[in-house]
Amino acid sequence: MTPFLSTLAALVAPALAAAEEHSEAAVNPWIVGGGALLILLVLLAGVVGFGGGREHS
């Protein structure tokens, strides 16, 4: 094996080993989704509240 290929293999091997490991997500996806939904609903309430007394153009 050439020195380039052995160096390349040494660099790629840890990445392949890490990709094969399966672990749980660090943060629960339901919490992230619920937080994003809450932020969007608060922003929507702010927009509706801000434009509530205006005439339509």
Backbone as XML, in Angstrom:
<?xml version="1.0"?>
<chain id="A" units="angstrom">
  <residue number="1" name="MET">
    <atom name="N" x="0.853" y="-1.176" z="0.000"/>
    <atom name="CA" x="0.000" y="0.000" z="0.000"/>
    <atom name="C" x="0.900" y="1.240" z="0.000"/>
  </residue>
  <residue number="2" name="THR">
    <atom name="N" x="0.511" y="2.203" z="-0.778"/>
    <atom name="CA" x="1.323" y="3.416" z="-0.859"/>
    <atom name="C" x="1.130" y="4.247" z="0.403"/>
  </residue>
  <residue number="3" name="PRO">
    <atom name="N" x="2.062" y="5.119" z="0.670"/>
    <atom name="CA" x="1.921" y="5.965" z="1.873"/>
    <atom name="C" x="0.666" y="6.834" z="1.835"/>
  </residue>
  <residue number="4" name="PHE">
    <atom name="N" x="0.277" y="7.294" z="0.639"/>
    <atom name="CA" x="-0.928" y="8.120" z="0.523"/>
    <atom name="C" x="-2.166" y="7.330" z="0.914"/>
  </residue>
  <residue number="5" name="LEU">
    <atom name="N" x="-2.263" y="6.091" z="0.417"/>
    <atom name="CA" x="-3.436" y="5.276" z="0.730"/>
    <atom name="C" x="-3.477" y="4.879" z="2.192"/>
  </residue>
  <residue number="6" name="SER">
    <atom name="N" x="-2.333" y="4.588" z="2.776"/>
    <atom name="CA" x="-2.331" y="4.221" z="4.187"/>
    <atom name="C" x="-2.698" y="5.420" z="5.060"/>
  </residue>
  <residue number="7" name="THR">
    <atom name="N" x="-2.249" y="6.604" z="4.671"/>
    <atom name="CA" x="-2.632" y="7.810" z="5.413"/>
    <atom name="C" x="-4.119" y="8.075" z="5.259"/>
  </residue>
  <residue number="8" name="LEU">
    <atom name="N" x="-4.617" y="7.912" z="4.046"/>
    <atom name="CA" x="-6.041" y="8.116" z="3.787"/>
    <atom name="C" x="-6.877" y="7.106" z="4.577"/>
  </residue>
  <residue number="9" name="ALA">
    <atom name="N" x="-6.455" y="5.872" z="4.601"/>
    <atom name="CA" x="-7.177" y="4.845" z="5.351"/>
    <atom name="C" x="-7.161" y="5.148" z="6.846"/>
  </residue>
  <residue number="10" name="ALA">
    <atom name="N" x="-6.037" y="5.674" z="7.343"/>
    <atom name="CA" x="-5.943" y="6.016" z="8.768"/>
    <atom name="C" x="-6.862" y="7.179" z="9.110"/>
  </residue>
  <residue number="11" name="LEU">
    <atom name="N" x="-7.091" y="8.077" z="8.158"/>
    <atom name="CA" x="-7.982" y="9.207" z="8.411"/>
    <atom name="C" x="-9.452" y="8.815" z="8.293"/>
  </residue>
  <residue number="12" name="VAL">
    <atom name="N" x="-9.758" y="7.881" z="7.396"/>
    <atom name="CA" x="-11.147" y="7.521" z="7.122"/>
    <atom name="C" x="-11.672" y="6.482" z="8.110"/>
  </residue>
  <residue number="13" name="ALA">
    <atom name="N" x="-10.819" y="5.636" z="8.622"/>
    <atom name="CA" x="-11.248" y="4.544" z="9.497"/>
    <atom name="C" x="-12.009" y="5.031" z="10.738"/>
  </residue>
  <residue number="14" name="PRO">
    <atom name="N" x="-11.546" y="6.051" z="11.468"/>
    <atom name="CA" x="-12.335" y="6.498" z="12.632"/>
    <atom name="C" x="-13.700" y="7.060" z="12.242"/>
  </residue>
  <residue number="15" name="ALA">
    <atom name="N" x="-13.770" y="7.723" z="11.088"/>
    <atom name="CA" x="-15.056" y="8.264" z="10.642"/>
    <atom name="C" x="-16.022" y="7.134" z="10.314"/>
  </residue>
  <residue number="16" name="LEU">
    <atom name="N" x="-15.534" y="6.095" z="9.682"/>
    <atom name="CA" x="-16.392" y="4.955" z="9.363"/>
    <atom name="C" x="-16.842" y="4.243" z="10.633"/>
  </residue>
  <residue number="17" name="ALA">
    <atom name="N" x="-15.954" y="4.121" z="11.602"/>
    <atom name="CA" x="-16.322" y="3.466" z="12.861"/>
    <atom name="C" x="-17.374" y="4.290" z="13.605"/>
  </residue>
  <residue number="18" name="ALA">
    <atom name="N" x="-17.246" y="5.601" z="13.564"/>
    <atom name="CA" x="-18.226" y="6.453" z="14.241"/>
    <atom name="C" x="-19.567" y="6.407" z="13.532"/>
  </residue>
  <residue number="19" name="ALA">
    <atom name="N" x="-19.549" y="6.273" z="12.208"/>
    <atom name="CA" x="-20.796" y="6.227" z="11.452"/>
    <atom name="C" x="-21.550" y="4.925" z="11.713"/>
  </residue>
  <residue number="20" name="GLU">
    <atom name="N" x="-20.821" y="3.863" z="12.011"/>
    <atom name="CA" x="-21.463" y="2.571" z="12.258"/>
    <atom name="C" x="-22.114" y="2.503" z="13.633"/>
  </residue>
  <residue number="21" name="GLU">
    <atom name="N" x="-21.643" y="3.315" z="14.569"/>
    <atom name="CA" x="-22.242" y="3.319" z="15.896"/>
    <atom name="C" x="-23.618" y="3.962" z="15.822"/>
  </residue>
  <residue number="22" name="HIS">
    <atom name="N" x="-24.561" y="3.356" z="16.511"/>
    <atom name="CA" x="-25.909" y="3.905" z="16.534"/>
    <atom name="C" x="-26.227" y="4.313" z="17.953"/>
  </residue>
  <residue number="23" name="SER">
    <atom name="N" x="-26.552" y="5.571" z="18.134"/>
    <atom name="CA" x="-26.875" y="6.043" z="19.471"/>
    <atom name="C" x="-28.110" y="6.929" z="19.402"/>
  </residue>
  <residue number="24" name="GLU">
    <atom name="N" x="-28.706" y="7.172" z="20.539"/>
    <atom name="CA" x="-29.886" y="8.023" z="20.623"/>
    <atom name="C" x="-29.495" y="9.477" z="20.400"/>
  </residue>
  <residue number="25" name="ALA">
    <atom name="N" x="-30.460" y="10.256" z="19.947"/>
    <atom name="CA" x="-30.219" y="11.681" z="19.754"/>
    <atom name="C" x="-29.958" y="12.349" z="21.101"/>
  </residue>
  <residue number="26" name="ALA">
    <atom name="N" x="-29.159" y="13.406" z="21.091"/>
    <atom name="CA" x="-28.812" y="14.091" z="22.332"/>
    <atom name="C" x="-30.036" y="14.783" z="22.928"/>
  </residue>
  <residue number="27" name="VAL">
    <atom name="N" x="-30.891" y="15.326" z="22.078"/>
    <atom name="CA" x="-32.094" y="16.017" z="22.531"/>
    <atom name="C" x="-33.286" y="15.314" z="21.897"/>
  </residue>
  <residue number="28" name="ASN">
    <atom name="N" x="-34.330" y="15.142" z="22.669"/>
    <atom name="CA" x="-35.529" y="14.482" z="22.167"/>
    <atom name="C" x="-36.139" y="15.316" z="21.031"/>
  </residue>
  <residue number="29" name="PRO">
    <atom name="N" x="-36.370" y="14.723" z="19.877"/>
    <atom name="CA" x="-36.923" y="15.481" z="18.741"/>
    <atom name="C" x="-38.296" y="16.075" z="19.039"/>
  </residue>
  <residue number="30" name="TRP">
    <atom name="N" x="-39.083" y="15.443" z="19.903"/>
    <atom name="CA" x="-40.396" y="15.979" z="20.259"/>
    <atom name="C" x="-40.253" y="17.301" z="21.013"/>
  </residue>
  <residue number="31" name="ILE">
    <atom name="N" x="-39.214" y="17.407" z="21.832"/>
    <atom name="CA" x="-38.988" y="18.652" z="22.584"/>
    <atom name="C" x="-38.578" y="19.770" z="21.626"/>
  </residue>
  <residue number="32" name="VAL">
    <atom name="N" x="-37.719" y="19.459" z="20.681"/>
    <atom name="CA" x="-37.281" y="20.461" z="19.710"/>
    <atom name="C" x="-38.468" y="20.916" z="18.862"/>
  </residue>
  <residue number="33" name="GLY">
    <atom name="N" x="-39.269" y="19.966" z="18.391"/>
    <atom name="CA" x="-40.440" y="20.312" z="17.586"/>
    <atom name="C" x="-41.466" y="21.108" z="18.368"/>
  </residue>
  <residue number="34" name="GLY">
    <atom name="N" x="-41.700" y="20.725" z="19.616"/>
    <atom name="CA" x="-42.644" y="21.460" z="20.456"/>
    <atom name="C" x="-42.158" y="22.872" z="20.749"/>
  </residue>
  <residue number="35" name="GLY">
    <atom name="N" x="-40.871" y="23.027" z="20.969"/>
    <atom name="CA" x="-40.307" y="24.358" z="21.199"/>
    <atom name="C" x="-40.425" y="25.237" z="19.968"/>
  </residue>
  <residue number="36" name="ALA">
    <atom name="N" x="-40.152" y="24.665" z="18.786"/>
    <atom name="CA" x="-40.289" y="25.432" z="17.548"/>
    <atom name="C" x="-41.744" y="25.828" z="17.313"/>
  </residue>
  <residue number="37" name="LEU">
    <atom name="N" x="-42.667" y="24.910" z="17.582"/>
    <atom name="CA" x="-44.098" y="25.218" z="17.424"/>
    <atom name="C" x="-44.513" y="26.331" z="18.388"/>
  </residue>
  <residue number="38" name="LEU">
    <atom name="N" x="-44.044" y="26.260" z="19.607"/>
    <atom name="CA" x="-44.377" y="27.289" z="20.594"/>
    <atom name="C" x="-43.863" y="28.665" z="20.154"/>
  </residue>
  <residue number="39" name="ILE">
    <atom name="N" x="-42.642" y="28.709" z="19.666"/>
    <atom name="CA" x="-42.077" y="29.980" z="19.187"/>
    <atom name="C" x="-42.901" y="30.529" z="18.037"/>
  </residue>
  <residue number="40" name="LEU">
    <atom name="N" x="-43.267" y="29.670" z="17.089"/>
    <atom name="CA" x="-44.050" y="30.128" z="15.939"/>
    <atom name="C" x="-45.437" y="30.600" z="16.353"/>
  </residue>
  <residue number="41" name="LEU">
    <atom name="N" x="-46.059" y="29.923" z="17.301"/>
    <atom name="CA" x="-47.375" y="30.359" z="17.770"/>
    <atom name="C" x="-47.303" y="31.700" z="18.504"/>
  </residue>
  <residue number="42" name="VAL">
    <atom name="N" x="-46.243" y="31.912" z="19.275"/>
    <atom name="CA" x="-46.068" y="33.193" z="19.949"/>
    <atom name="C" x="-45.860" y="34.302" z="18.922"/>
  </residue>
  <residue number="43" name="LEU">
    <atom name="N" x="-45.062" y="34.045" z="17.895"/>
    <atom name="CA" x="-44.864" y="35.036" z="16.833"/>
    <atom name="C" x="-46.163" y="35.318" z="16.095"/>
  </residue>
  <residue number="44" name="LEU">
    <atom name="N" x="-46.953" y="34.287" z="15.822"/>
    <atom name="CA" x="-48.243" y="34.480" z="15.159"/>
    <atom name="C" x="-49.172" y="35.321" z="16.020"/>
  </residue>
  <residue number="45" name="ALA">
    <atom name="N" x="-49.210" y="35.052" z="17.308"/>
    <atom name="CA" x="-50.052" y="35.845" z="18.214"/>
    <atom name="C" x="-49.600" y="37.300" z="18.235"/>
  </residue>
  <residue number="46" name="GLY">
    <atom name="N" x="-48.290" y="37.526" z="18.170"/>
    <atom name="CA" x="-47.780" y="38.890" z="18.128"/>
    <atom name="C" x="-48.183" y="39.619" z="16.859"/>
  </residue>
  <residue number="47" name="VAL">
    <atom name="N" x="-48.127" y="38.943" z="15.739"/>
    <atom name="CA" x="-48.528" y="39.562" z="14.456"/>
    <atom name="C" x="-50.012" y="39.862" z="14.452"/>
  </residue>
  <residue number="48" name="VAL">
    <atom name="N" x="-50.808" y="38.934" z="14.926"/>
    <atom name="CA" x="-52.268" y="39.152" z="14.956"/>
    <atom name="C" x="-52.608" y="40.258" z="15.945"/>
  </residue>
  <residue number="49" name="GLY">
    <atom name="N" x="-51.942" y="40.281" z="17.086"/>
    <atom name="CA" x="-52.177" y="41.320" z="18.075"/>
    <atom name="C" x="-51.741" y="42.690" z="17.580"/>
  </residue>
  <residue number="50" name="PHE">
    <atom name="N" x="-50.659" y="42.747" z="16.858"/>
    <atom name="CA" x="-50.138" y="44.022" z="16.363"/>
    <atom name="C" x="-51.054" y="44.617" z="15.296"/>
  </residue>
  <residue number="51" name="GLY">
    <atom name="N" x="-51.600" y="43.779" z="14.442"/>
    <atom name="CA" x="-52.430" y="44.266" z="13.342"/>
    <atom name="C" x="-53.911" y="44.168" z="13.628"/>
  </residue>
  <residue number="52" name="GLY">
    <atom name="N" x="-54.302" y="43.907" z="14.870"/>
    <atom name="CA" x="-55.722" y="43.696" z="15.198"/>
    <atom name="C" x="-56.618" y="44.903" z="14.983"/>
  </residue>
  <residue number="53" name="GLY">
    <atom name="N" x="-56.134" y="46.128" z="15.243"/>
    <atom name="CA" x="-56.996" y="47.288" z="15.151"/>
    <atom name="C" x="-56.873" y="48.063" z="13.857"/>
  </residue>
  <residue number="54" name="ARG">
    <atom name="N" x="-56.161" y="47.529" z="12.892"/>
    <atom name="CA" x="-55.924" y="48.275" z="11.657"/>
    <atom name="C" x="-57.000" y="47.964" z="10.612"/>
  </residue>
  <residue number="55" name="GLU">
    <atom name="N" x="-57.190" y="48.938" z="9.766"/>
    <atom name="CA" x="-58.104" y="48.749" z="8.623"/>
    <atom name="C" x="-57.397" y="47.943" z="7.546"/>
  </residue>
  <residue number="56" name="HIS">
    <atom name="N" x="-58.174" y="47.214" z="6.792"/>
    <atom name="CA" x="-57.610" y="46.460" z="5.676"/>
    <atom name="C" x="-57.411" y="47.402" z="4.502"/>
  </residue>
  <residue number="57" name="SER">
    <atom name="N" x="-56.316" y="47.220" z="3.795"/>
    <atom name="CA" x="-56.045" y="48.109" z="2.664"/>
    <atom name="C" x="-56.441" y="47.482" z="1.338"/>
  </residue>
</chain>
